[in-house]
C-alpha cells in the first residue's frame, strides 16, 4: 500500500478526521456536479440519502408526476444544509445500514479495507439528519419502493406543497426500473452496479454484509437507524 493510501486508511478510522475528510470529498463532488446541487429560486425539492437507499428510484418516480428541478444524488449533508437554508423542502431517504452499506461496497468495489469509509460516511450523513429531523421528511426504503405516493403526500403535508401524485404507480415503477437499467447500460455499469435488485448483486453483497455486521462501529449505525425510524414516518 502506498503512503497516500495508508494515510487515508488511517484518517478514515478516526471519527473526527474521517468526518472532515468526508465533508471535503462531498464539497469536491458538489463542485463537479453543480446541476445536482440545491439552488435558490430554482430547486423545488431536495431528495438525498446515503448511497444505495433508492435514490435513483425516488428521483425518477418523483419526476414522473412533477417536472421540477430536484437537487439529488450528491449524498451530501452539504446539499441538505443548503436546501434548509433556502427553505427548500427536503426528503431524506433511509435504508437499513447493513443493506445500504453492503450494497455501496459492492457498487464501488471497495474491497475489505473500504468498509471503514462506507460505515463512516453513513454515520456522518444520518447523524446530521438526526439533528434536523423535525425539518425534513424521512422516507424508509420499503415505503419509497412500495408506496411512493405516501412519500409525496408526506412531503405535501410537511411543507404545504402541492406536488402531484403518480397516477399509475405500478406502471411508473416498471418504467422507472427499465429506465434505470437502460441508463446503467449506457454508462457502462455492470450487473453488480445497477441500482436495483439483481441476482448478481445479492450474491456479491453476502461477503460485505458479513464484514459490515462485524465492523466495530456498525452498532453506532444500527442505533442511529433505530432512533430515526422509531420517531415516526417509517417512510
C-alpha positions in Angstrom: 0.0 0.0 0.0 1.3 3.4 -0.9 1.9 6.2 1.6 -1.1 8.2 0.5 -3.4 5.1 0.7 -2.0 4.3 4.2 -2.7 7.9 5.3 -6.2 7.9 4.0 -6.9 4.5 5.6 -5.8 5.9 9.0 -7.8 9.1 8.6 -11.0 7.1 7.8 -10.6 5.1 11.0 -10.5 8.3 13.2 -14.1 9.6 13.6 -13.3 13.4 13.6 -10.6 13.2 11.0 -12.7 10.9 8.9 -15.7 13.3 9.1 -13.6 16.2 7.9 -12.2 14.2 5.1 -15.7 13.0 4.0 -17.0 16.6 4.1 -14.1 17.7 1.9 -14.9 14.9 -0.6 -18.6 15.9 -0.6 -17.6 19.5 -1.3 -15.5 18.4 -4.2 -18.3 16.3 -5.6 -20.8 19.1 -5.5 -18.3 21.3 -7.4 -18.1 18.7 -10.1 -21.9 18.2 -10.4 -23.4 21.6 -10.0 -26.7 20.6 -11.7 -27.4 18.3 -8.7 -26.9 21.0 -6.1 -29.7 22.9 -4.5 -30.1 26.4 -6.0 -32.2 29.2 -4.6 -35.2 30.2 -6.8 -34.6 27.1 -9.0 -34.8 23.9 -6.9 -38.2 22.8 -5.8 -37.2 19.8 -3.7 -34.0 18.2 -2.4 -34.0 14.4 -2.3 -31.0 12.9 -0.6 -29.9 9.8 1.2 -26.8 7.6 1.7 -25.8 5.7 -1.4 -27.9 2.6 -2.3 -31.0 3.9 -0.5 -33.4 4.0 -3.5 -32.1 7.5 -4.6 -32.4 6.8 -8.3 -35.8 5.2 -7.9 -37.2 8.1 -5.7 -35.9 10.8 -8.0 -37.3 9.2 -11.2 -40.7 8.4 -9.6 -41.0 12.0 -8.4 -40.2 13.2 -11.9 -42.9 11.0 -13.4 -45.5 13.3 -11.8 -43.6 16.6 -11.3 -41.5 18.4 -13.9 -39.4 20.4 -11.4 -35.7 20.9 -10.6 -34.6 18.4 -8.0 -31.4 18.6 -6.0 -30.2 15.0 -5.6 -27.6 12.3 -5.7 -24.7 14.2 -4.0 -25.2 12.0 -0.9 -24.0 15.1 0.9 -25.2 16.8 4.1 -23.9 20.0 2.5 -26.7 19.7 -0.1 -29.3 19.2 2.6 -27.9 22.1 4.6 -28.2 24.3 1.5 -31.8 23.3 1.0 -32.7 24.0 4.6 -31.1 27.4 4.4 -33.0 28.3 1.2 -36.4 27.0 2.6 -36.5 24.2 0.0 -38.4 21.0 1.0 -36.1 18.1 1.9 -36.9 14.4 1.5 -34.4 12.2 3.2 -34.2 8.5 2.2 -33.0 5.9 4.7 -32.3 2.2 4.4 -31.1 -0.2 7.0 -27.3 0.4 7.3 -26.4 -3.2 6.8 -28.2 -3.3 3.4 -27.2 0.2 2.3 -23.5 -0.1 3.3 -23.0 -3.6 1.9 -24.7 -2.6 -1.4 -22.5 0.5 -1.7 -19.4 -1.6 -1.1 -20.5 -3.9 -4.0 -21.2 -1.0 -6.3 -17.8 0.7 -5.7 -15.8 -2.5 -5.4 -14.4 -1.2 -2.2 -12.7 -4.4 -1.0 -12.5 -5.3 2.6 -10.5 -2.2 3.5 -13.1 0.1 2.0 -15.8 -0.9 4.5 -14.4 1.7 7.1 -15.1 4.5 4.6 -18.7 3.4 3.9 -19.6 2.9 7.5 -18.1 6.3 8.4 -20.0 8.1 5.6 -23.3 6.5 6.5 -22.9 7.6 10.2 -21.8 11.1 9.2 -24.8 11.6 7.0 -27.5 10.4 9.3 -26.1 12.0 12.4 -26.7 15.3 10.7 -30.2 14.1 9.7 -30.9 13.3 13.3 -30.1 16.9 14.2 -32.5 18.3 11.6 -35.1 15.5 11.8 -38.0 17.8 12.6 -37.3 19.9 9.5 -37.3 17.1 6.9 -39.4 14.2 5.8 -37.7 10.8 6.4 -38.7 8.1 4.0 -37.9 4.4 4.7 -36.6 2.3 1.8 -39.6 -0.1 1.8 -42.1 2.7 1.6 -40.2 4.5 -1.1 -40.2 1.4 -3.3 -43.6 0.1 -2.2 -45.8 3.2 -1.8 -44.2 6.2 -3.3 -47.4 8.3 -3.3 -47.4 8.1 0.5 -44.0 9.7 0.4 -45.2 12.6 -1.8 -48.2 13.0 0.5 -45.9 13.2 3.5 -43.9 16.0 1.7 -47.0 17.9 0.9 -48.3 17.6 4.4 -45.0 18.7 6.0 -44.2 21.6 3.7 -47.6 22.7 2.4 -46.6 22.0 -1.1 -48.8 20.7 -3.9 -46.7 18.2 -5.7 -48.7 15.9 -7.9 -49.1 12.2 -7.1 -48.1 9.4 -9.5 -51.3 8.4 -11.4 -50.4 4.8 -12.1 -47.8 3.7 -9.6 -47.3 0.2 -10.8 -46.8 1.3 -14.4 -44.5 4.1 -13.3 -42.5 1.7 -11.1 -41.9 -0.7 -14.0 -41.0 2.2 -16.3 -38.5 3.6 -13.8 -36.8 0.2 -13.4 -36.5 -0.1 -17.2 -35.1 3.5 -17.3 -32.6 2.7 -14.6 -31.4 -0.5 -16.5 -31.1 1.5 -19.7 -29.2 4.3 -18.2 -26.8 1.9 -16.4 -26.1 0.1 -19.7 -25.4 3.4 -21.4 -22.8 4.5 -18.9 -21.2 1.0 -18.9 -22.2 -0.2 -15.4 -22.0 -3.9 -14.8 -24.8 -6.1 -13.3 -23.4 -5.5 -9.8 -23.7 -1.8 -10.2 -27.2 -1.4 -11.5 -29.1 0.4 -8.7 -31.9 -2.2 -8.4 -32.1 -5.8 -7.1 -30.3 -8.4 -9.3 -29.2 -11.9 -8.5 -25.6 -11.0 -9.2 -25.7 -8.1 -6.7 -27.4 -10.2 -4.0 -24.7 -12.8 -4.3 -21.9 -10.2 -4.2 -23.4 -8.4 -1.2 -23.2 -11.5 1.1 -19.4 -11.0 1.5 -19.8 -7.4 2.5 -22.8 -8.0 4.8 -20.6 -10.2 6.9 -17.8 -7.6 7.1 -20.2 -4.7 7.8 -22.1 -6.5 10.5 -18.9 -7.2 12.4 -17.4 -3.7 11.9 -16.6 -2.1 15.3 -18.7 1.0 14.5 -21.7 -0.8 13.0 -23.6 -0.7 16.3 -23.4 3.1 16.1 -25.1 3.0 12.7 -27.7 0.5 13.9 -28.6 2.5 16.9 -28.8 5.7 14.8 -31.1 4.0 12.4 -33.3 2.6 15.2 -33.6 6.1 16.7 -34.6 7.7 13.4 -37.2 5.2 12.3 -38.6 4.9 15.8 -39.6 8.6 15.7 -42.4 8.0 13.3 -42.6 8.4 9.5 -41.2 4.9 8.9 -41.4 6.2 5.3 
